[in-house]
Amino acid sequence: MAETTISSERALDLTVAFHPDEDGGFWAECLEIPSCVSQGETEEEVAANIKDAIDACLAVIFEDRLRQVMESRDLSEVNLVGISKQERISVPAPHFVKEAVA
């Protein structure tokens, strides 16, 4: 099995397994992300659908992990000497390139 890699372009190379559905069409699963599955009538459709599913799963994983890190960080222990200003800013969360899975 190939290793999962992260390139400098922030694209992931993930393993997707395609399966024929017994009721017709296909279903696919991303082997590195538990419960990340999708389906479609054709292999092309399921390929597009699993890319969307992977993107959604990664967004949830990222958000959950970031929340854990933020909740575990005790800002009361941060040395604020020499800081002229402190404020909270909103930034867009990074996302992965949808073309990462072929």
C-alpha positions, -999 to 999 in steps of 0.1 A, spaced: 0 0 0 13 35 -9 21 59 19 -1 90 24 20 120 15 15 158 18 30 178 -10 42 214 -8 10 224 -26 -11 211 4 -25 183 -17 -29 149 -1 -24 116 -19 -50 94 -4 -61 58 -12 -96 54 -26 -111 20 -31 -140 16 -56 -166 -11 -52 -195 -22 -74 -228 -18 -56 -250 -48 -55 -280 -26 -64 -262 -10 -93 -237 18 -95 -206 21 -74 -195 31 -39 -161 43 -28 -142 47 5 -111 66 15 -90 41 33 -71 66 54 -102 83 67 -126 60 86 -163 63 76 -154 85 46 -176 69 19 -197 80 -11 -216 65 -40 -226 72 -76 -241 56 -107 -208 56 -126 -172 54 -116 -167 90 -127 -196 102 -106 -185 83 -75 -149 97 -80 -163 132 -79 -185 124 -50 -157 108 -29 -136 139 -35 -163 161 -20 -167 136 9 -130 137 16 -130 175 16 -159 175 41 -143 149 63 -110 168 63 -127 200 72 -144 183 102 -111 167 113 -93 200 110 -119 219 130 -121 193 157 -84 191 162 -80 228 162 -107 231 188 -89 206 210 -56 225 207 -73 258 214 -91 244 245 -59 229 259 -39 261 255 -37 281 287 -33 317 276 -30 330 311 6 316 311 16 335 280 42 362 286 25 395 276 55 417 284 63 440 255 30 434 236 14 466 225 -19 451 214 -38 419 216 -70 410 196 -88 381 181 -90 379 143 -109 357 120 -90 338 92 -103 314 67 -94 278 76 -70 261 52 -85 236 28 -70 209 7 -70 210 -30 -100 190 -43 -79 175 -71 -57 156 -45 -74 123 -52 -72 107 -87 
